[in-house]
Amino acid sequence: MTKYFTNNFSVINLYKKPSVKSEVVTQMIYGDSFSISKKSKKWLKIKIKEDNYRGYIKNKNFSDFSKPTHKVNSLKAKIFKFPNKIKKDEISFGSKIKVIDANSKFLRFAKGG
């Protein structure tokens, strides 16, 4: 059985070869899932589950696969560590998240999906 991981970074480049000087094949957005076919200290050779693109990404701390419950449908969604605090980051249109709590203005979602 194939083990999948979830991208928990806003955007990650997928390279044709294991080098940042290599051609960028596509980008993974927050919540995309992937499998690893080869691993080194600095690079992972992967296949993106959603569109079957293959290539290399930098080896980072990714989350185990988490099935998303929602998809971002605005151009950008701001991320806050706590409600009504300073913006921490943002995720882009199409990003997939797993909502674990909601109130009138904010959603709390699991890191990595």
C-alpha positions in Angstrom: 0.0 0.0 0.0 1.3 3.5 -0.9 1.9 5.9 2.0 0.8 9.4 1.3 2.0 12.7 2.9 0.3 16.1 2.9 2.0 19.4 1.9 1.8 21.7 4.9 3.5 24.7 3.3 1.8 27.4 1.3 3.5 26.6 -2.0 6.3 24.3 -2.9 8.1 24.0 -6.3 8.4 20.6 -7.9 11.7 20.3 -9.8 12.6 18.1 -12.8 15.9 17.2 -11.2 17.2 17.4 -7.5 18.5 21.0 -7.9 16.9 24.5 -7.4 18.5 25.4 -10.7 16.5 22.7 -12.5 13.3 23.3 -14.4 10.2 23.8 -12.2 7.7 21.2 -13.4 4.7 22.4 -11.3 3.9 23.7 -7.8 2.2 22.0 -4.9 -0.2 24.1 -2.9 -1.2 23.6 0.8 -3.1 20.4 1.3 -1.9 18.5 -1.8 -0.9 14.9 -1.1 2.0 13.0 -2.5 3.9 9.7 -2.3 7.7 9.3 -2.0 9.6 7.0 -4.3 13.1 8.0 -3.4 14.6 9.8 -0.5 18.0 11.5 0.2 19.2 13.9 2.9 18.2 17.0 0.9 15.7 15.8 -1.7 12.6 13.7 -2.1 11.5 12.2 -5.4 7.7 12.3 -5.4 4.5 11.8 -7.3 1.6 14.2 -6.6 -1.6 12.2 -5.9 -4.0 14.8 -7.4 -2.4 15.2 -10.9 0.3 12.5 -11.1 3.1 15.0 -11.7 6.5 13.5 -10.7 9.7 15.3 -9.7 11.8 16.5 -6.8 11.1 18.6 -3.7 13.3 19.7 -0.9 13.2 17.3 2.1 11.2 19.1 4.8 9.0 18.1 7.7 5.7 17.0 6.0 2.6 15.7 7.7 1.2 12.2 7.2 -1.8 12.2 4.9 -4.9 13.9 6.3 -8.2 13.8 4.3 -9.3 17.4 3.7 -12.9 18.6 4.5 -12.8 22.0 2.8 -11.2 23.8 -0.1 -10.2 27.5 -0.3 -12.4 29.3 -2.8 -11.0 32.8 -2.6 -7.8 34.0 -4.2 -5.9 34.0 -0.8 -6.9 33.0 2.7 -5.1 34.6 5.7 -3.8 32.3 8.4 -3.7 33.4 12.0 -2.1 31.5 14.9 -5.0 32.8 17.1 -8.3 34.6 16.1 -8.0 38.4 15.8 -4.1 38.4 16.0 -1.5 39.3 13.5 -1.5 37.4 10.2 1.0 34.5 10.2 0.8 33.4 6.6 -1.7 32.8 3.8 -2.7 29.9 1.6 -3.9 30.2 -2.0 -7.0 29.3 -4.0 -7.5 25.6 -4.2 -5.7 24.8 -1.0 -7.2 21.9 0.9 -7.7 21.9 4.7 -9.2 19.7 7.3 -11.5 21.9 9.6 -11.5 20.7 13.2 -13.4 23.6 14.8 -15.4 26.7 13.6 -16.9 29.8 15.1 -18.7 32.8 13.5 -15.6 34.3 11.8 -12.7 31.8 12.0 -12.0 28.1 11.1 -9.4 26.1 13.0 -7.8 23.5 10.8 -5.3 20.7 11.3 -1.7 21.5 10.1 -1.1 19.6 6.9 -4.6 19.5 5.6 
